[in-house]
Amino acid sequence: MIGKIKHSQDDSLEIFNDFKTKNQQYYGFATEHLNSINDSLLKTEIAAVIERSSLAYNNRISWLEGLVSSLNNKSGSADDHHSALMIVISLGMMKEYQEKNMPSSKPIESVI
C-alpha cells in the first residue's frame, strides 16, 4: 500500500513538475533573449514585462506549491509511520525468536 501511495504521489506531481519546468525554461530563454537587446530603454521595458509576467505566474501557482508542500509533508509522515510500524512488528518477532531459540547454557557451563 505504501508503494501504491508513493506511485500515486509521483504520478500526481509529474504533470505539475513538467508544467513548472517548461515555465522556468521559458523565463530562462526570455532572459537570454533580453540580454541580446542593445537598446537600453527597450531592454528596461522588456525586463519589466518579463518580471511582471514571472511574478504573476508565481502568484498563480503559489496555491499549487502549497499543495505540493503539504503532500510532501504528509508523505514523509506516512513514511515515518511505516518505519515505526515495521520496527514495532519486527521487535515482536525478535522477542519470539529469542524466546524460542535461546541457546542452552550447558556447553558454556561445562567448559567453566
N, C-alpha and C positions, 0 to 999 in steps of 0.2 A: 504494500500500500504506500509506503514511503517512496518507493521508486516511481509509482504512478503519479504521486503528488509532485515529485521533482520534475518528471517529464511534462506534466501539465504546466508547471511553472515556466519551464524552458520554452514550451510552445507559446504560451501567452506573452512572454517577453520578447520573443523573436521578432514579431511584427513591429512592436514599438521600437526595439533596438535598431531594426533596419530603417525605419522612418527617421529616427533620430540621427543615425549615421549619414543618411542622404542629406539631411538638412545641414549637418555640420560640414559635410564636404562642400555643399553649395556655398555656405558662408566663407569657407576657406578659399574656394575658387574666386568668389566675388572680391575678396580682399586682395588676392593675387592680381586680378584684373585692375582693381583700384590703383594698385601701386604702379601700373603701367601708364596711368594718366599723367600727362605732363602739366596740364593747365591746373594751377594750384587752386583757383576758385572752384572750378568744376570738380576737382578731386575732393575738396572740402564738402561740397554739396552732396556728392555721391557717398562719401563716407558717412554723412549724417543720415542719408536714406538707408544705407546698409545697417547702421546702428539702430535706427527706429524699427526696421524690419526684424532684426535679430531680437530686440527687446520684446516686440510683440509676439514673436514666435515663442520665446522663453516664457512669457506670461501665459500663452495658450496651452503650453504643455506642462505648466507647473503642477496642475492637479494630477496629471498622469505620473509625473515624477514622484509625487506624494504617494500615489498608489503603489508604484514600484518599490519605494522605500518600505511601505507597510508590508508588502508581500515578502520582501527580503527579510524583514524583521521576524515575521511570522514563520518563515521557512527556517530561519536559524533557531527559533524557539521549538519548532517541530523536530528539528534535528537533535537539539539538546534533550528533549523529552524521549526521543527514540533511543539515544545513547544511554540515558538514565534507565530506561526500561530494560535494555539489553544487559546492563550491569546488574540490576536487581534480579533478573531472571537467572543470569549465569551464577550469581552468588548462591542462589538456592541450589542450583545444580552442583556447584562445587562442594557445598556443605554435604549434600547427599553422597557425592563421590568420596569425600573424606571419611564419612561415617562408614561406608561400605568397604572401603579399600585401605583402611589403616593397617599398616604392616604390623606384624607381631613383634613384640619386644624381645622374644625368646632368643633369637640369634645374637642380638647385641648383649643381652644379659649373660648368655653362655660364654662369650668372649671375655666379659668383665670378670 
